[in-house]
Amino acid sequence: MESPRLPVTIVGAGISGVACARVLAAAGIPVELVDRGRRVGGRMASRRHEGRPADIGASYFTVSDPAFEEVVARWAEAGLARGWTDTFGVVSGSQDARTTASGPTRWGTPGGIRSLVEVLAVDLPVRGATEVQRVSVEDGLPTVDGRPARMVVLAMPDPQARRMLDEAAHPAAAAGLTAAYEAVLALTAVYPQRCWEELPDGLFVNDDPVLAWIADDGRRRCDAAPVLVAHSTDAHARPHLTDPATGGPAMLEALTRYAAPSLDPVHTAVHRWTFAKPVAGRPERYLLTDTGVAACGDSWSDKPRVEGAWLSGTALGHALVESLA
């Protein structure tokens, strides 16, 4: 039986989970965030080298929804986000010719994209470095590793949520968590100085077996740091998920071919994203079941992205406020 004294437990402190928690806390509903990472952010992640963060997860975000636009306006006013570019380069692995593609403004973050989630999470209760093993049910209440909750929100990629879910206790949730995800390796390359001339702010790489994307992190962060971040294809990532570093040499070779730096990097690092991005989106904004388990995230959007994840978590938060009031 539901108890209003119990918190809504949100497993996953990325932007969708934090957005959901923000709505619940504003309505006076007790909430707690649980995440296996030491810091909030999820796939909006940054890795530091000599004190400077480089964005290794989500590369940027775009804005189209008025509600999200209001949030971004506050970030911009506080100096946390800035319009980066509306034009990227496009190159094919089978051709030398490069073109450009324009679109909506892509936003970057001077302090690293994780900083946006950290600001949203201010004053929210977070239990970090906590690996959840099982979401089940006891005495009619959903439980997280045996701890009862008023509701449990799974704010993470579907495959991760399915692994911890007691499917017999929560069959509707299990049936709804079916989104497939692509894997990505993220290579960070730090150079002694800026040593490339014709690389655009960002470069989409098509038809290459190794690389899919290159970002000039110095331009993205507006500090001109000599840092490039490259994302692999799913096909290249999968054979290297157990040992990501082994995927690095081929990525560095491809990065050198497309970016044409005149110097070798002084530091490289490879990060594994086993569930980097949904293969496709879906029309529903969130999942809400009658056994006390809900889900939100970037796959609960017609266009999986940072904005979609925020909208999903926010929409679920309002739905939970309505159902729990």
C-alpha positions in Angstrom: 0.0 0.0 0.0 1.3 3.4 -0.9 2.7 5.5 1.9 3.1 9.3 1.5 5.9 9.3 4.0 8.1 7.2 1.7 10.1 8.9 -1.0 9.8 8.5 -4.7 13.1 6.8 -5.5 14.6 7.8 -8.8 17.3 5.5 -10.0 19.6 7.4 -12.4 20.8 11.0 -11.9 21.1 12.1 -15.5 19.1 15.0 -16.8 15.8 13.1 -17.1 16.0 11.7 -13.5 17.0 15.1 -12.1 14.3 16.9 -14.0 11.7 14.5 -12.6 13.0 14.9 -9.1 12.9 18.7 -9.5 9.2 18.7 -10.3 8.4 16.3 -7.4 10.4 18.3 -4.9 8.8 21.6 -6.0 5.4 19.9 -5.2 6.5 18.9 -1.8 6.7 15.2 -2.5 9.7 13.5 -0.8 12.2 12.2 -3.4 15.6 10.7 -3.5 18.0 10.1 -6.4 20.2 7.0 -6.5 23.1 6.7 -9.0 26.1 4.4 -9.4 28.3 7.4 -10.3 29.9 9.6 -7.8 28.5 12.7 -9.5 25.2 13.4 -11.2 25.1 13.8 -15.0 24.8 10.4 -16.5 25.7 10.6 -20.2 26.0 14.3 -20.0 29.5 13.6 -18.8 32.9 15.3 -18.7 36.4 14.0 -18.2 39.0 16.2 -16.7 42.6 16.6 -17.8 44.8 18.9 -15.7 41.7 20.5 -14.3 39.9 21.2 -17.6 36.8 19.2 -18.4 36.2 17.8 -21.9 32.7 16.7 -22.9 32.8 12.9 -23.6 29.1 12.1 -23.6 26.4 14.3 -25.1 28.2 16.7 -27.4 25.8 19.6 -27.4 22.0 20.3 -27.1 19.4 22.0 -29.1 16.3 23.9 -28.2 12.8 23.8 -29.7 10.3 23.4 -26.8 9.2 26.6 -25.1 9.5 25.1 -21.6 13.0 23.9 -22.2 13.8 27.3 -23.8 13.0 28.9 -20.5 15.5 26.7 -18.6 18.2 27.3 -21.2 17.6 31.1 -21.0 18.4 30.8 -17.3 21.5 28.8 -18.0 22.6 31.4 -20.5 22.0 34.3 -18.2 24.1 32.5 -15.5 26.9 31.9 -18.0 26.4 28.1 -17.9 25.5 27.7 -21.6 26.2 29.5 -24.8 25.1 29.2 -28.4 27.9 27.3 -30.1 27.2 26.9 -33.8 24.5 26.2 -36.3 26.8 24.7 -39.0 28.9 21.5 -38.9 31.1 19.8 -41.5 30.2 16.5 -43.2 32.7 14.1 -44.7 32.4 10.6 -46.2 34.9 7.9 -45.4 34.9 6.9 -49.0 35.4 10.5 -50.4 37.7 13.4 -49.8 35.2 16.1 -50.5 33.7 17.9 -47.5 30.4 19.8 -47.3 28.6 21.7 -44.6 25.2 21.2 -43.0 23.3 23.9 -41.2 20.6 23.4 -38.7 19.4 24.7 -35.3 21.8 26.4 -32.9 23.8 23.8 -31.0 24.6 24.9 -27.4 27.8 24.3 -25.6 28.8 24.8 -22.0 31.9 26.6 -20.7 32.0 24.5 -17.6 31.3 21.2 -19.2 27.9 19.8 -20.1 27.7 17.9 -16.7 27.5 21.3 -15.0 23.9 21.8 -16.3 22.7 18.7 -14.5 24.6 19.6 -11.4 22.8 23.0 -11.2 19.5 21.3 -11.6 20.3 18.9 -8.8 21.3 21.5 -6.3 19.5 20.8 -2.9 18.2 17.5 -4.1 19.0 14.4 -2.0 21.4 12.2 -4.0 22.9 8.8 -3.0 25.9 8.5 -5.3 28.3 5.6 -5.8 25.3 3.2 -5.3 24.9 0.3 -7.6 21.2 -0.8 -7.6 20.8 -4.6 -8.0 17.1 -5.2 -7.8 13.8 -3.4 -8.2 11.1 -5.6 -6.9 8.0 -5.4 -4.7 7.3 -6.2 -1.0 4.1 -5.8 0.9 2.5 -4.2 -2.1 5.2 -1.5 -2.4 8.0 -1.2 -5.0 11.4 -1.7 -3.5 15.0 -0.8 -4.5 17.3 -3.4 -3.1 14.8 -4.1 -0.4 14.1 -0.5 0.5 10.4 0.4 0.1 9.5 3.4 -2.0 6.3 5.3 -2.8 7.2 5.0 -6.5 10.3 3.9 -8.3 11.4 5.8 -11.4 14.0 4.2 -13.7 15.8 7.1 -15.5 18.3 5.2 -17.6 18.6 3.3 -20.9 16.1 0.5 -21.2 18.6 -2.3 -21.2 20.1 -1.1 -17.9 16.6 -0.8 -16.4 15.6 -4.3 -17.5 18.7 -5.9 -15.9 17.7 -4.6 -12.4 13.9 -5.1 -12.8 12.1 -8.1 -11.2 10.0 -8.8 -14.3 7.6 -11.1 -12.4 6.8 -8.3 -10.0 6.6 -5.6 -12.6 5.4 -7.2 -15.9 4.1 -4.0 -17.4 7.4 -2.2 -16.9 9.3 -5.1 -18.3 7.1 -5.1 -21.4 7.5 -1.4 -21.9 11.3 -1.2 -21.6 12.2 -2.4 -25.1 14.3 0.4 -26.7 17.6 -0.7 -28.3 20.7 1.3 -27.9 23.9 1.9 -29.8 27.4 1.7 -28.2 30.0 4.4 -28.6 33.6 4.8 -27.6 34.6 8.4 -26.9 38.3 9.3 -27.6 39.7 12.5 -26.0 42.9 13.7 -27.5 44.8 16.6 -25.9 47.5 18.2 -28.1 50.4 20.5 -27.1 48.8 23.3 -29.0 46.1 23.9 -31.6 47.6 22.3 -34.7 44.8 21.9 -37.2 43.6 24.5 -39.7 40.6 23.3 -41.7 38.6 21.3 -39.1 35.1 22.8 -38.5 33.7 23.2 -35.0 32.2 19.7 -35.4 32.5 17.1 -38.2 30.0 14.3 -39.0 31.8 11.4 -40.5 29.7 9.2 -42.7 30.5 5.7 -44.1 33.6 5.2 -42.0 33.9 1.9 -40.1 35.6 3.6 -37.0 34.5 7.2 -36.5 31.1 8.9 -36.6 31.8 12.3 -35.1 34.6 14.8 -34.2 34.2 17.8 -32.0 36.6 20.6 -31.5 36.2 20.8 -27.7 38.2 24.1 -27.5 35.7 25.9 -29.8 32.7 24.1 -28.1 33.9 25.3 -24.7 35.0 28.7 -26.1 38.5 28.5 -24.5 40.5 27.5 -27.6 42.0 24.5 -25.8 43.8 22.1 -28.1 41.4 19.2 -27.4 39.5 17.0 -29.8 36.8 14.5 -28.8 35.8 11.8 -31.3 33.0 9.3 -31.1 33.2 5.9 -32.7 30.6 4.0 -34.7 28.6 1.3 -32.9 30.3 -1.4 -35.1 33.7 -0.3 -33.9 32.7 0.0 -30.2 31.1 -3.4 -29.7 34.2 -5.6 -30.0 36.1 -3.3 -27.5 33.5 -2.9 -24.8 35.3 -5.1 -22.3 38.6 -3.3 -22.9 37.9 0.2 -24.4 41.5 1.2 -24.6 42.1 -1.4 -27.3 39.7 0.6 -29.6 41.7 3.7 -29.2 44.6 3.3 -31.8 42.2 2.9 -34.7 40.2 5.9 -33.5 43.3 8.0 -33.2 44.4 7.0 -36.7 41.0 8.0 -38.1 41.0 11.2 -36.1 44.4 12.1 -37.5 43.2 11.4 -41.0 40.1 13.7 -40.8 41.4 16.4 -38.5 44.9 16.5 -39.9 46.7 17.8 -36.7 50.4 18.5 -37.3 51.5 17.3 -33.9 50.9 14.1 -31.9 48.6 14.3 -28.8 50.3 14.5 -25.4 47.4 12.6 -23.8 44.6 10.3 -24.9 41.8 8.5 -23.1 39.0 6.3 -24.2 35.6 6.1 -22.4 33.0 3.3 -23.0 29.4 4.0 -23.5 27.7 0.6 -23.7 24.3 2.3 -24.1 25.2 5.6 -25.7 22.1 6.5 -27.7 18.7 5.0 -28.6 18.5 3.5 -32.1 15.1 5.2 -32.4 12.7 7.3 -30.4 9.0 6.7 -29.6 5.9 8.9 -29.3 5.3 8.3 -25.6 6.9 10.7 -23.1 7.3 8.3 -20.3 6.1 4.9 -18.8 3.9 4.8 -15.8 2.6 1.4 -14.5 0.1 0.4 -11.8 2.8 -1.6 -9.9 4.7 1.5 -8.8 7.4 1.6 -11.4 7.9 4.4 -14.0 10.5 5.2 -16.6 11.8 8.3 -18.4 14.8 9.3 -20.5 16.0 10.2 -23.9 14.3 7.2 -25.6 10.9 8.5 -24.4 10.9 11.1 -27.1 10.3 11.3 -30.9 13.8 12.8 -31.2 16.2 11.3 -28.6 18.4 14.1 -27.4 19.2 16.2 -24.3 16.0 18.2 -24.7 13.9 15.1 -25.1 15.4 13.6 -21.9 14.6 16.8 -19.9 11.0 16.9 -21.4 10.5 13.2 -20.5 11.6 13.6 -16.9 9.6 16.8 -16.5 6.5 15.3 -18.0 6.7 12.2 -15.8 7.3 14.4 -12.7 4.0 16.3 -13.4 2.2 13.0 -14.0 3.4 11.6 -10.7 2.4 14.8 -8.8 -1.1 14.4 -10.2 -1.3 10.7 -9.3 0.2 11.0 -5.9 -1.5 14.2 -4.7 
